[in-house]
């Protein structure tokens, strides 16, 4: 957890969390991300990537960002964001269709 993470206050509803799905393209050199992308990565409580060989990972680690190799389900991801936490998912080349479909189902329920 980082210093900017809100914590739930006793007697109040927990703060909503945030899921950030970071997609990249093979047409852009690894390590070249927008400033908002770098901000999201730096302030996230967790950064996840299902592909341990993702071309962005060496650059993220060089920048001091810890990336956990994990492929959570939509439910697991929403649970990880409980209490106002932010989780960034560095999408694989396929774009995480199972995860995005699951998140869409949860949002519609």
Biopython code that builds the backbone (N, CA, C, O; Angstrom):
import numpy as np
from Bio.PDB.StructureBuilder import StructureBuilder

atoms = [
    (1, "UNK", "N", (0.847, -1.165, 0.000)),
    (1, "UNK", "CA", (0.000, 0.000, 0.000)),
    (1, "UNK", "C", (0.896, 1.232, 0.000)),
    (1, "UNK", "O", (1.980, 1.218, 0.583)),
    (2, "UNK", "N", (0.437, 2.304, -0.659)),
    (2, "UNK", "CA", (1.244, 3.508, -0.696)),
    (2, "UNK", "C", (0.625, 4.606, 0.157)),
    (2, "UNK", "O", (-0.460, 4.440, 0.713)),
    (3, "UNK", "N", (1.325, 5.722, 0.250)),
    (3, "UNK", "CA", (0.901, 6.810, 1.129)),
    (3, "UNK", "C", (-0.379, 7.485, 0.671)),
    (3, "UNK", "O", (-1.043, 8.128, 1.485)),
    (4, "UNK", "N", (-0.753, 7.368, -0.590)),
    (4, "UNK", "CA", (-1.946, 8.050, -1.089)),
    (4, "UNK", "C", (-3.188, 7.185, -1.034)),
    (4, "UNK", "O", (-4.254, 7.620, -1.470)),
    (5, "UNK", "N", (-3.086, 5.987, -0.517)),
    (5, "UNK", "CA", (-4.230, 5.083, -0.462)),
    (5, "UNK", "C", (-5.173, 5.479, 0.659)),
    (5, "UNK", "O", (-4.757, 5.599, 1.811)),
    (6, "UNK", "N", (-6.458, 5.685, 0.324)),
    (6, "UNK", "CA", (-7.410, 6.008, 1.386)),
    (6, "UNK", "C", (-7.761, 4.759, 2.177)),
    (6, "UNK", "O", (-7.831, 3.661, 1.625)),
    (7, "UNK", "N", (-7.975, 4.929, 3.442)),
    (7, "UNK", "CA", (-8.398, 3.824, 4.295)),
    (7, "UNK", "C", (-9.836, 4.078, 4.723)),
    (7, "UNK", "O", (-10.253, 5.226, 4.879)),
    (8, "UNK", "N", (-10.571, 3.024, 4.906)),
    (8, "UNK", "CA", (-11.962, 3.160, 5.343)),
    (8, "UNK", "C", (-11.997, 3.731, 6.758)),
    (8, "UNK", "O", (-11.218, 3.329, 7.622)),
    (9, "UNK", "N", (-12.893, 4.656, 6.977)),
    (9, "UNK", "CA", (-13.076, 5.266, 8.289)),
    (9, "UNK", "C", (-14.170, 4.488, 9.008)),
    (9, "UNK", "O", (-15.186, 4.137, 8.408)),
    (10, "UNK", "N", (-13.961, 4.220, 10.290)),
    (10, "UNK", "CA", (-14.942, 3.466, 11.069)),
    (10, "UNK", "C", (-16.307, 4.135, 10.982)),
    (10, "UNK", "O", (-16.425, 5.350, 11.142)),
    (11, "UNK", "N", (-17.340, 3.331, 10.728)),
    (11, "UNK", "CA", (-18.695, 3.840, 10.664)),
    (11, "UNK", "C", (-19.105, 4.377, 9.305)),
    (11, "UNK", "O", (-20.263, 4.750, 9.123)),
    (12, "UNK", "N", (-18.198, 4.427, 8.357)),
    (12, "UNK", "CA", (-18.520, 4.918, 7.019)),
    (12, "UNK", "C", (-18.396, 3.783, 6.017)),
    (12, "UNK", "O", (-17.672, 2.811, 6.231)),
    (13, "UNK", "N", (-19.119, 3.932, 4.921)),
    (13, "UNK", "CA", (-19.005, 2.941, 3.849)),
    (13, "UNK", "C", (-17.589, 2.996, 3.292)),
    (13, "UNK", "O", (-17.000, 4.073, 3.205)),
    (14, "UNK", "N", (-17.038, 1.845, 2.915)),
    (14, "UNK", "CA", (-15.686, 1.852, 2.367)),
    (14, "UNK", "C", (-15.631, 2.656, 1.074)),
    (14, "UNK", "O", (-16.587, 2.685, 0.298)),
    (15, "UNK", "N", (-14.507, 3.298, 0.863)),
    (15, "UNK", "CA", (-14.316, 4.083, -0.356)),
    (15, "UNK", "C", (-14.309, 3.149, -1.562)),
    (15, "UNK", "O", (-13.828, 2.019, -1.469)),
    (16, "UNK", "N", (-14.835, 3.606, -2.680)),
    (16, "UNK", "CA", (-14.809, 2.754, -3.869)),
    (16, "UNK", "C", (-13.377, 2.589, -4.367)),
    (16, "UNK", "O", (-12.562, 3.506, -4.265)),
    (17, "UNK", "N", (-13.088, 1.434, -4.897)),
    (17, "UNK", "CA", (-11.773, 1.176, -5.443)),
    (17, "UNK", "C", (-11.703, 1.560, -6.907)),
    (17, "UNK", "O", (-12.657, 2.094, -7.474)),
    (18, "UNK", "N", (-10.570, 1.282, -7.503)),
    (18, "UNK", "CA", (-10.359, 1.656, -8.897)),
    (18, "UNK", "C", (-9.574, 0.560, -9.601)),
    (18, "UNK", "O", (-8.548, 0.096, -9.104)),
    (19, "UNK", "N", (-10.072, 0.154, -10.764)),
    (19, "UNK", "CA", (-9.383, -0.791, -11.633)),
    (19, "UNK", "C", (-8.857, -0.003, -12.818)),
    (19, "UNK", "O", (-9.611, 0.728, -13.461)),
    (20, "UNK", "N", (-7.570, -0.142, -13.116)),
    (20, "UNK", "CA", (-6.979, 0.491, -14.290)),
    (20, "UNK", "C", (-6.467, -0.623, -15.185)),
    (20, "UNK", "O", (-5.613, -1.412, -14.779)),
    (21, "UNK", "N", (-6.987, -0.688, -16.398)),
    (21, "UNK", "CA", (-6.523, -1.663, -17.376)),
    (21, "UNK", "C", (-5.581, -0.939, -18.324)),
    (21, "UNK", "O", (-6.014, -0.127, -19.141)),
    (22, "UNK", "N", (-4.295, -1.235, -18.213)),
    (22, "UNK", "CA", (-3.272, -0.573, -19.014)),
    (22, "UNK", "C", (-2.970, -1.426, -20.242)),
    (22, "UNK", "O", (-2.417, -2.521, -20.136)),
    (23, "UNK", "N", (-3.339, -0.910, -21.393)),
    (23, "UNK", "CA", (-3.074, -1.618, -22.645)),
    (23, "UNK", "C", (-1.953, -0.911, -23.386)),
    (23, "UNK", "O", (-1.813, 0.310, -23.319)),
    (24, "UNK", "N", (-1.165, -1.695, -24.086)),
    (24, "UNK", "CA", (-0.067, -1.149, -24.877)),
    (24, "UNK", "C", (-0.118, -1.764, -26.266)),
    (24, "UNK", "O", (-0.874, -2.703, -26.519)),
    (25, "UNK", "N", (0.684, -1.228, -27.148)),
    (25, "UNK", "CA", (0.715, -1.704, -28.526)),
    (25, "UNK", "C", (2.130, -2.116, -28.894)),
    (25, "UNK", "O", (3.102, -1.533, -28.413)),
    (26, "UNK", "N", (2.239, -3.113, -29.740)),
    (26, "UNK", "CA", (3.558, -3.528, -30.221)),
    (26, "UNK", "C", (4.173, -2.457, -31.127)),
    (26, "UNK", "O", (5.365, -2.510, -31.431)),
    (27, "UNK", "N", (3.365, -1.494, -31.553)),
    (27, "UNK", "CA", (3.865, -0.428, -32.427)),
    (27, "UNK", "C", (4.572, 0.679, -31.649)),
    (27, "UNK", "O", (5.208, 1.549, -32.245)),
    (28, "UNK", "N", (4.464, 0.649, -30.331)),
    (28, "UNK", "CA", (5.122, 1.647, -29.491)),
    (28, "UNK", "C", (6.230, 0.942, -28.714)),
    (28, "UNK", "O", (6.032, -0.145, -28.171)),
    (29, "UNK", "N", (7.384, 1.570, -28.670)),
    (29, "UNK", "CA", (8.529, 0.957, -27.995)),
    (29, "UNK", "C", (8.225, 0.726, -26.514)),
    (29, "UNK", "O", (7.628, 1.585, -25.864)),
    (30, "UNK", "N", (8.632, -0.426, -25.977)),
    (30, "UNK", "CA", (8.433, -0.689, -24.550)),
    (30, "UNK", "C", (9.074, 0.408, -23.703)),
    (30, "UNK", "O", (10.156, 0.904, -24.017)),
    (31, "UNK", "N", (8.392, 0.771, -22.638)),
    (31, "UNK", "CA", (8.883, 1.818, -21.749)),
    (31, "UNK", "C", (8.324, 3.192, -22.064)),
    (31, "UNK", "O", (8.369, 4.090, -21.222)),
    (32, "UNK", "N", (7.797, 3.366, -23.266)),
    (32, "UNK", "CA", (7.209, 4.653, -23.640)),
    (32, "UNK", "C", (5.726, 4.633, -23.304)),
    (32, "UNK", "O", (4.902, 4.152, -24.082)),
    (33, "UNK", "N", (5.409, 5.154, -22.152)),
    (33, "UNK", "CA", (4.028, 5.227, -21.692)),
    (33, "UNK", "C", (3.669, 6.688, -21.476)),
    (33, "UNK", "O", (4.547, 7.531, -21.294)),
    (34, "UNK", "N", (2.389, 6.980, -21.496)),
    (34, "UNK", "CA", (1.939, 8.348, -21.236)),
    (34, "UNK", "C", (2.183, 8.697, -19.768)),
    (34, "UNK", "O", (2.351, 7.818, -18.923)),
    (35, "UNK", "N", (2.198, 10.001, -19.486)),
    (35, "UNK", "CA", (2.364, 10.431, -18.102)),
    (35, "UNK", "C", (1.239, 9.903, -17.217)),
    (35, "UNK", "O", (1.520, 9.424, -16.118)),
    (36, "UNK", "N", (-0.045, 9.969, -17.652)),
    (36, "UNK", "CA", (-1.100, 9.393, -16.805)),
    (36, "UNK", "C", (-0.899, 7.896, -16.535)),
    (36, "UNK", "O", (-1.237, 7.414, -15.454)),
    (37, "UNK", "N", (-0.355, 7.165, -17.505)),
    (37, "UNK", "CA", (-0.089, 5.737, -17.282)),
    (37, "UNK", "C", (0.974, 5.561, -16.201)),
    (37, "UNK", "O", (0.820, 4.731, -15.305)),
    (38, "UNK", "N", (2.047, 6.338, -16.284)),
    (38, "UNK", "CA", (3.092, 6.246, -15.261)),
    (38, "UNK", "C", (2.553, 6.655, -13.893)),
    (38, "UNK", "O", (2.905, 6.046, -12.882)),
    (39, "UNK", "N", (1.702, 7.682, -13.853)),
    (39, "UNK", "CA", (1.116, 8.094, -12.574)),
    (39, "UNK", "C", (0.268, 6.971, -11.980)),
    (39, "UNK", "O", (0.352, 6.688, -10.785)),
    (40, "UNK", "N", (-0.542, 6.338, -12.816)),
    (40, "UNK", "CA", (-1.382, 5.235, -12.329)),
    (40, "UNK", "C", (-0.514, 4.107, -11.789)),
    (40, "UNK", "O", (-0.823, 3.532, -10.745)),
    (41, "UNK", "N", (0.556, 3.789, -12.484)),
    (41, "UNK", "CA", (1.455, 2.720, -12.045)),
    (41, "UNK", "C", (2.145, 3.075, -10.726)),
    (41, "UNK", "O", (2.267, 2.228, -9.842)),
    (42, "UNK", "N", (2.592, 4.320, -10.593)),
    (42, "UNK", "CA", (3.332, 4.733, -9.399)),
    (42, "UNK", "C", (2.444, 4.815, -8.160)),
    (42, "UNK", "O", (2.913, 4.572, -7.048)),
    (43, "UNK", "N", (1.173, 5.154, -8.341)),
    (43, "UNK", "CA", (0.296, 5.350, -7.186)),
    (43, "UNK", "C", (-0.578, 4.135, -6.877)),
    (43, "UNK", "O", (-1.310, 4.138, -5.887)),
    (44, "UNK", "N", (-0.510, 3.107, -7.707)),
    (44, "UNK", "CA", (-1.344, 1.914, -7.501)),
    (44, "UNK", "C", (-0.924, 1.160, -6.247)),
    (44, "UNK", "O", (0.246, 1.146, -5.862)),
    (45, "UNK", "N", (-1.907, 0.539, -5.631)),
    (45, "UNK", "CA", (-1.615, -0.330, -4.498)),
    (45, "UNK", "C", (-1.026, -1.649, -4.971)),
    (45, "UNK", "O", (-0.188, -2.246, -4.296)),
    (46, "UNK", "N", (-1.475, -2.097, -6.141)),
    (46, "UNK", "CA", (-0.933, -3.324, -6.743)),
    (46, "UNK", "C", (-0.893, -3.149, -8.249)),
    (46, "UNK", "O", (-1.747, -2.485, -8.837)),
    (47, "UNK", "N", (0.115, -3.757, -8.864)),
    (47, "UNK", "CA", (0.221, -3.823, -10.323)),
    (47, "UNK", "C", (0.333, -5.297, -10.671)),
    (47, "UNK", "O", (1.184, -6.010, -10.138)),
    (48, "UNK", "N", (-0.535, -5.747, -11.573)),
    (48, "UNK", "CA", (-0.593, -7.158, -11.950)),
    (48, "UNK", "C", (-0.373, -7.316, -13.444)),
    (48, "UNK", "O", (-0.732, -6.438, -14.229)),
    (49, "UNK", "N", (0.213, -8.432, -13.834)),
    (49, "UNK", "CA", (0.356, -8.779, -15.243)),
    (49, "UNK", "C", (0.372, -10.300, -15.344)),
    (49, "UNK", "O", (1.130, -10.971, -14.642)),
    (50, "UNK", "N", (-0.466, -10.834, -16.218)),
    (50, "UNK", "CA", (-0.544, -12.287, -16.377)),
    (50, "UNK", "C", (0.637, -12.845, -17.161)),
    (50, "UNK", "O", (0.953, -14.029, -17.047)),
    (51, "UNK", "N", (1.286, -12.005, -17.951)),
    (51, "UNK", "CA", (2.374, -12.439, -18.828)),
    (51, "UNK", "C", (3.713, -12.044, -18.223)),
    (51, "UNK", "O", (4.103, -10.877, -18.268)),
    (52, "UNK", "N", (4.414, -13.016, -17.659)),
    (52, "UNK", "CA", (5.709, -12.749, -17.046)),
    (52, "UNK", "C", (6.773, -12.306, -18.021)),
    (52, "UNK", "O", (7.831, -11.832, -17.605)),
    (53, "UNK", "N", (6.518, -12.450, -19.323)),
    (53, "UNK", "CA", (7.465, -12.024, -20.352)),
    (53, "UNK", "C", (6.966, -10.785, -21.098)),
    (53, "UNK", "O", (7.447, -10.485, -22.190)),
    (54, "UNK", "N", (6.008, -10.067, -20.516)),
    (54, "UNK", "CA", (5.467, -8.864, -21.168)),
    (54, "UNK", "C", (6.613, -7.882, -21.432)),
    (54, "UNK", "O", (7.446, -7.666, -20.551)),
    (55, "UNK", "N", (6.671, -7.286, -22.626)),
    (55, "UNK", "CA", (7.798, -6.406, -22.958)),
    (55, "UNK", "C", (7.905, -5.148, -22.093)),
    (55, "UNK", "O", (8.973, -4.539, -22.048)),
    (56, "UNK", "N", (6.847, -4.745, -21.413)),
    (56, "UNK", "CA", (6.912, -3.559, -20.550)),
    (56, "UNK", "C", (7.553, -3.851, -19.193)),
    (56, "UNK", "O", (8.061, -2.939, -18.541)),
    (57, "UNK", "N", (7.534, -5.108, -18.767)),
    (57, "UNK", "CA", (7.947, -5.426, -17.396)),
    (57, "UNK", "C", (9.364, -4.985, -17.034)),
    (57, "UNK", "O", (9.550, -4.442, -15.945)),
    (58, "UNK", "N", (10.367, -5.186, -17.880)),
    (58, "UNK", "CA", (11.705, -4.722, -17.484)),
    (58, "UNK", "C", (11.754, -3.215, -17.215)),
    (58, "UNK", "O", (12.471, -2.765, -16.322)),
    (59, "UNK", "N", (11.004, -2.451, -17.978)),
    (59, "UNK", "CA", (11.000, -0.997, -17.819)),
    (59, "UNK", "C", (10.233, -0.576, -16.570)),
    (59, "UNK", "O", (10.617, 0.376, -15.890)),
    (60, "UNK", "N", (9.161, -1.282, -16.275)),
    (60, "UNK", "CA", (8.419, -0.985, -15.055)),
    (60, "UNK", "C", (9.277, -1.289, -13.832)),
    (60, "UNK", "O", (9.322, -0.502, -12.886)),
    (61, "UNK", "N", (9.947, -2.416, -13.854)),
    (61, "UNK", "CA", (10.798, -2.794, -12.713)),
    (61, "UNK", "C", (11.972, -1.831, -12.566)),
    (61, "UNK", "O", (12.366, -1.484, -11.452)),
    (62, "UNK", "N", (12.527, -1.402, -13.699)),
    (62, "UNK", "CA", (13.626, -0.436, -13.656)),
    (62, "UNK", "C", (13.170, 0.876, -13.014)),
    (62, "UNK", "O", (13.960, 1.566, -12.368)),
    (63, "UNK", "N", (11.903, 1.210, -13.194)),
    (63, "UNK", "CA", (11.335, 2.429, -12.608)),
    (63, "UNK", "C", (10.915, 2.217, -11.154)),
    (63, "UNK", "O", (10.373, 3.127, -10.528)),
    (64, "UNK", "N", (11.161, 1.028, -10.617)),
    (64, "UNK", "CA", (10.850, 0.760, -9.217)),
    (64, "UNK", "C", (9.428, 0.307, -8.958)),
    (64, "UNK", "O", (8.960, 0.350, -7.820)),
    (65, "UNK", "N", (8.738, -0.126, -9.996)),
    (65, "UNK", "CA", (7.357, -0.574, -9.846)),
    (65, "UNK", "C", (7.342, -2.085, -9.685)),
    (65, "UNK", "O", (7.848, -2.820, -10.534)),
    (66, "UNK", "N", (6.760, -2.533, -8.594)),
    (66, "UNK", "CA", (6.646, -3.976, -8.340)),
    (66, "UNK", "C", (5.449, -4.509, -9.117)),
    (66, "UNK", "O", (4.337, -3.998, -8.988)),
    (67, "UNK", "N", (5.685, -5.532, -9.917)),
    (67, "UNK", "CA", (4.625, -6.146, -10.719)),
    (67, "UNK", "C", (4.491, -7.599, -10.295)),
    (67, "UNK", "O", (5.456, -8.361, -10.334)),
    (68, "UNK", "N", (3.280, -7.975, -9.890)),
    (68, "UNK", "CA", (3.001, -9.354, -9.517)),
    (68, "UNK", "C", (2.470, -10.091, -10.739)),
    (68, "UNK", "O", (1.576, -9.602, -11.430)),
    (69, "UNK", "N", (3.028, -11.271, -11.001)),
    (69, "UNK", "CA", (2.525, -12.090, -12.107)),
    (69, "UNK", "C", (1.260, -12.792, -11.626)),
    (69, "UNK", "O", (1.316, -13.725, -10.825)),
    (70, "UNK", "N", (0.126, -12.328, -12.127)),
    (70, "UNK", "CA", (-1.159, -12.827, -11.667)),
    (70, "UNK", "C", (-2.215, -12.552, -12.720)),
    (70, "UNK", "O", (-2.165, -11.543, -13.424)),
    (71, "UNK", "N", (-3.176, -13.467, -12.818)),
    (71, "UNK", "CA", (-4.304, -13.318, -13.746)),
    (71, "UNK", "C", (-5.591, -13.472, -12.943)),
    (71, "UNK", "O", (-6.217, -14.531, -12.978)),
    (72, "UNK", "N", (-5.995, -12.426, -12.218)),
    (72, "UNK", "CA", (-7.176, -12.551, -11.368)),
    (72, "UNK", "C", (-8.460, -12.616, -12.183)),
    (72, "UNK", "O", (-8.528, -12.128, -13.311)),
    (73, "UNK", "N", (-9.471, -13.228, -11.589)),
    (73, "UNK", "CA", (-10.804, -13.168, -12.185)),
    (73, "UNK", "C", (-11.361, -11.772, -11.907)),
    (73, "UNK", "O", (-10.796, -11.014, -11.119)),
    (74, "UNK", "N", (-12.463, -11.446, -12.555)),
    (74, "UNK", "CA", (-13.093, -10.144, -12.323)),
    (74, "UNK", "C", (-13.481, -9.986, -10.859)),
    (74, "UNK", "O", (-13.293, -8.918, -10.276)),
    (75, "UNK", "N", (-14.017, -11.038, -10.269)),
    (75, "UNK", "CA", (-14.429, -10.981, -8.869)),
    (75, "UNK", "C", (-13.237, -10.750, -7.950)),
    (75, "UNK", "O", (-13.311, -9.947, -7.021)),
    (76, "UNK", "N", (-12.139, -11.451, -8.208)),
    (76, "UNK", "CA", (-10.932, -11.279, -7.397)),
    (76, "UNK", "C", (-10.387, -9.858, -7.527)),
    (76, "UNK", "O", (-9.920, -9.272, -6.551)),
    (77, "UNK", "N", (-10.451, -9.316, -8.730)),
    (77, "UNK", "CA", (-9.953, -7.964, -8.955)),
    (77, "UNK", "C", (-10.802, -6.933, -8.215)),
    (77, "UNK", "O", (-10.268, -6.020, -7.586)),
    (78, "UNK", "N", (-12.104, -7.080, -8.292)),
    (78, "UNK", "CA", (-12.999, -6.161, -7.574)),
    (78, "UNK", "C", (-12.763, -6.272, -6.066)),
    (78, "UNK", "O", (-12.732, -5.256, -5.373)),
    (79, "UNK", "N", (-12.599, -7.479, -5.559)),
    (79, "UNK", "CA", (-12.318, -7.665, -4.129)),
    (79, "UNK", "C", (-11.002, -6.990, -3.734)),
    (79, "UNK", "O", (-10.902, -6.410, -2.654)),
    (80, "UNK", "N", (-9.991, -7.066, -4.609)),
    (80, "UNK", "CA", (-8.690, -6.456, -4.321)),
    (80, "UNK", "C", (-8.777, -4.935, -4.263)),
    (80, "UNK", "O", (-7.940, -4.286, -3.635)),
    (81, "UNK", "N", (-9.781, -4.371, -4.912)),
    (81, "UNK", "CA", (-9.958, -2.912, -4.928)),
    (81, "UNK", "C", (-10.808, -2.399, -3.774)),
    (81, "UNK", "O", (-10.972, -1.191, -3.607)),
    (82, "UNK", "N", (-11.346, -3.312, -2.982)),
    (82, "UNK", "CA", (-12.206, -2.908, -1.861)),
    (82, "UNK", "C", (-11.452, -1.975, -0.924)),
    (82, "UNK", "O", (-10.238, -2.092, -0.754)),
    (83, "UNK", "N", (-12.178, -1.063, -0.327)),
    (83, "UNK", "CA", (-11.575, -0.145, 0.631)),
    (83, "UNK", "C", (-10.818, 1.001, -0.003)),
    (83, "UNK", "O", (-9.994, 1.637, 0.654)),
    (84, "UNK", "N", (-11.083, 1.274, -1.267)),
    (84, "UNK", "CA", (-10.457, 2.415, -1.920)),
    (84, "UNK", "C", (-9.109, 2.136, -2.548)),
    (84, "UNK", "O", (-8.375, 3.074, -2.859)),
    (85, "UNK", "N", (-8.763, 0.886, -2.742)),
    (85, "UNK", "CA", (-7.479, 0.545, -3.341)),
    (85, "UNK", "C", (-7.542, 0.609, -4.864)),
    (85, "UNK", "O", (-8.595, 0.410, -5.469)),
    (86, "UNK", "N", (-6.399, 0.890, -5.461)),
    (86, "UNK", "CA", (-6.263, 0.926, -6.913)),
    (86, "UNK", "C", (-5.393, -0.238, -7.353)),
    (86, "UNK", "O", (-4.313, -0.464, -6.807)),
    (87, "UNK", "N", (-5.876, -0.977, -8.350)),
    (87, "UNK", "CA", (-5.114, -2.078, -8.926)),
    (87, "UNK", "C", (-4.973, -1.813, -10.420)),
    (87, "UNK", "O", (-5.965, -1.591, -11.115)),
    (88, "UNK", "N", (-3.743, -1.835, -10.905)),
    (88, "UNK", "CA", (-3.466, -1.684, -12.330)),
    (88, "UNK", "C", (-3.192, -3.064, -12.896)),
    (88, "UNK", "O", (-2.387, -3.821, -12.353)),
    (89, "UNK", "N", (-3.866, -3.384, -13.989)),
    (89, "UNK", "CA", (-3.623, -4.632, -14.709)),
    (89, "UNK", "C", (-2.931, -4.264, -16.011)),
    (89, "UNK", "O", (-3.509, -3.579, -16.855)),
    (90, "UNK", "N", (-1.694, -4.720, -16.177)),
    (90, "UNK", "CA", (-0.976, -4.517, -17.433)),
    (90, "UNK", "C", (-1.456, -5.622, -18.363)),
    (90, "UNK", "O", (-1.131, -6.794, -18.177)),
    (91, "UNK", "N", (-2.234, -5.231, -19.363)),
    (91, "UNK", "CA", (-2.883, -6.209, -20.237)),
    (91, "UNK", "C", (-1.877, -6.926, -21.125)),
    (91, "UNK", "O", (-0.877, -6.353, -21.559)),
    (92, "UNK", "N", (-2.167, -8.181, -21.377)),
    (92, "UNK", "CA", (-1.367, -8.957, -22.317)),
    (92, "UNK", "C", (-1.709, -8.515, -23.736)),
    (92, "UNK", "O", (-2.595, -7.684, -23.936)),
    (93, "UNK", "N", (-1.014, -9.064, -24.705)),
    (93, "UNK", "CA", (-1.250, -8.710, -26.101)),
    (93, "UNK", "C", (-2.663, -8.973, -26.568)),
    (93, "UNK", "O", (-3.135, -8.325, -27.502)),
    (94, "UNK", "N", (-3.351, -9.913, -25.934)),
    (94, "UNK", "CA", (-4.728, -10.241, -26.315)),
    (94, "UNK", "C", (-5.735, -9.283, -25.690)),
    (94, "UNK", "O", (-6.902, -9.290, -26.080)),
    (95, "UNK", "N", (-5.321, -8.465, -24.738)),
    (95, "UNK", "CA", (-6.202, -7.471, -24.147)),
    (95, "UNK", "C", (-7.057, -7.938, -22.994)),
    (95, "UNK", "O", (-7.950, -7.198, -22.580)),
    (96, "UNK", "N", (-6.840, -9.121, -22.450)),
    (96, "UNK", "CA", (-7.580, -9.626, -21.284)),
    (96, "UNK", "C", (-9.084, -9.746, -21.517)),
    (96, "UNK", "O", (-9.857, -9.218, -20.718)),
    (97, "UNK", "N", (-9.535, -10.424, -22.589)),
    (97, "UNK", "CA", (-10.975, -10.493, -22.869)),
    (97, "UNK", "C", (-11.791, -11.172, -21.767)),
    (97, "UNK", "O", (-12.911, -10.739, -21.492)),
    (98, "UNK", "N", (-11.273, -12.207, -21.136)),
    (98, "UNK", "CA", (-12.033, -12.867, -20.066)),
    (98, "UNK", "C", (-12.232, -11.912, -18.888)),
    (98, "UNK", "O", (-13.307, -11.877, -18.289)),
    (99, "UNK", "N", (-11.201, -11.143, -18.560)),
    (99, "UNK", "CA", (-11.298, -10.193, -17.456)),
    (99, "UNK", "C", (-12.275, -9.071, -17.783)),
    (99, "UNK", "O", (-13.128, -8.737, -16.961)),
    (100, "UNK", "N", (-12.163, -8.490, -18.960)),
    (100, "UNK", "CA", (-13.059, -7.382, -19.307)),
    (100, "UNK", "C", (-14.502, -7.856, -19.443)),
    (100, "UNK", "O", (-15.426, -7.133, -19.068)),
    (101, "UNK", "N", (-14.709, -9.060, -19.974)),
    (101, "UNK", "CA", (-16.071, -9.604, -20.044)),
    (101, "UNK", "C", (-16.632, -9.810, -18.638)),
    (101, "UNK", "O", (-17.794, -9.502, -18.377)),
    (102, "UNK", "N", (-15.806, -10.330, -17.739)),
    (102, "UNK", "CA", (-16.238, -10.539, -16.361)),
    (102, "UNK", "C", (-16.554, -9.230, -15.654)),
    (102, "UNK", "O", (-17.535, -9.147, -14.914)),
    (103, "UNK", "N", (-15.734, -8.207, -15.872)),
    (103, "UNK", "CA", (-16.003, -6.900, -15.272)),
    (103, "UNK", "C", (-17.295, -6.305, -15.822)),
    (103, "UNK", "O", (-18.058, -5.684, -15.082)),
    (104, "UNK", "N", (-17.539, -6.492, -17.112)),
    (104, "UNK", "CA", (-18.779, -5.989, -17.716)),
    (104, "UNK", "C", (-19.991, -6.691, -17.108)),
    (104, "UNK", "O", (-21.013, -6.058, -16.842)),
    (105, "UNK", "N", (-19.874, -8.003, -16.891)),
    (105, "UNK", "CA", (-20.978, -8.743, -16.258)),
    (105, "UNK", "C", (-21.239, -8.224, -14.844)),
    (105, "UNK", "O", (-22.391, -8.046, -14.448)),
    (106, "UNK", "N", (-20.173, -7.983, -14.090)),
    (106, "UNK", "CA", (-20.339, -7.471, -12.728)),
    (106, "UNK", "C", (-20.949, -6.069, -12.726)),
    (106, "UNK", "O", (-21.779, -5.753, -11.874)),
    (107, "UNK", "N", (-20.548, -5.250, -13.657)),
    (107, "UNK", "CA", (-21.075, -3.883, -13.727)),
    (107, "UNK", "C", (-22.552, -3.880, -14.092)),
    (107, "UNK", "O", (-23.295, -2.980, -13.698)),
    (108, "UNK", "N", (-22.972, -4.882, -14.842)),
    (108, "UNK", "CA", (-24.365, -4.958, -15.253)),
    (108, "UNK", "C", (-25.264, -5.607, -14.232)),
    (108, "UNK", "O", (-26.485, -5.592, -14.382)),
    (109, "UNK", "N", (-24.675, -6.184, -13.181)),
    (109, "UNK", "CA", (-25.502, -6.891, -12.193)),
    (109, "UNK", "C", (-26.001, -5.981, -11.113)),
    (109, "UNK", "O", (-26.708, -6.425, -10.209)),
]
sb = StructureBuilder()
sb.init_structure("model")
sb.init_model(0)
sb.init_chain("A")
sb.init_seg("    ")
for serial, (resi, resn, name, xyz) in enumerate(atoms, 1):
    if name == "N":
        sb.init_residue(resn, " ", resi, " ")
    sb.init_atom(name, np.array(xyz, "f"), 0.0, 1.0, " ", f" {name:<3s}", serial, name[0])
structure = sb.get_structure()
